[in-house]
Amino acid sequence: MRVFHVNSKFTELEALPESLPAQGYLWIAISRRQFEVNLALLQPLLIAWTGGPLVDLHISDLLNNQLPSHFDYTSWYDLLVFRRLAAGAGTSALFLDEQQGSLSSAQQALQSIDTSPVGFAIFDRVLISVHPVDCQVHEFFIGRLTQMSQSSGEGRAEARSEGRGASSRLPTSPDDQMLRMVNHIVDGYLELRRLLTRQLGYLQHELLSPRGTFRSWQVLLDSRNTLHALEDICEDQRSAVQEWIDTFEEWPATTDKRVVRERELLRVRSRDVLEHIERVLQHVRRLESSAETAVQMHFSAQSHRTNAIMRTLTVLTAVFLPLNLITGIFGMNFDALPLIHSTTGVWVAFGIMLAVGLGLGAFFWRKRYLGSTH
């Protein structure tokens, strides 16, 4: 568990304070296990700081590692659970192997996708973020906010926020920081998107290869299941953020220009997060459609190849059928057959058979029953 005071500076505190600082807000970054262990210590402090503790059902949500993304609220805090869309540990090395065409490595990379939830309890002046032990989101923001705090004192703007042109200033409220962290989680999908795109591209190449026999159906099925799971996760994320945006309408009216400006910035950030989720969802659906199309094209190509083989065999049967008829006639056990007693009869019969075969072959060739159909 790490405690930070965010105001004009970003400062890490040694322990939980007895009371809130006069300015700014507190950010408590804590792992799921530590949250469970230190819950008895946090609840009395939350009552002293904010006037109310965390509800038991929300505590269960924050401790649940399988909970989908969702949003809930009380009169004194909001709760947002947001599942990460990120590649798990070891994916980078597997991704390099997958670039070299290793299908087994690609399958392991798909299995290493991490979608653990990150929970946020957002009070007026306190932000509690509950994360998995190996979560890199909190470490990224601790380093980023530290860098922003140092650069803001010197008036420099080189310290950019988490991408997408975000402001370089420190967050002004727990809501602002939560939205920045959620936006970073969504943008973390880009690495996973490249992995899935190359994985499916490799599978599609093998699937449509005219000289190969596709045998990696289990890998393809795992890829499709992964895409379906990601689509469900994105839809849950979109619903959670949309519910968060809907609560803006319930905020009390105010004439304070500073408060109005901060609320408008929150609306802008929330809409930006929702737009990013929509892009992720659209890309997942495009990948699903591409995978379905590749499978359909594979079976269409196999059907076309089978039809071409059957057509060739049928034409050859049609060519040899009259030849078999001729040999069958001359093979009859009759003494009065024409040419049967002639010394040139065999060559005449052979010439007739050759002419019939060549004639039928030329006829079928002109009808494009033989050879390429292109």
Helices and strands as residue ranges (DSSP letters): E 2-6, E 10-13, E 25-31, H 32-37, H 39-50, H 56-63, E 70-73, E 78-83, E 86-87, H 91-99, H 103-111, E 113-114, E 117-122, E 126-131, H 137-154, H 174-187, H 189-207, H 217-246, G 247-250, H 257-330, H 345-366
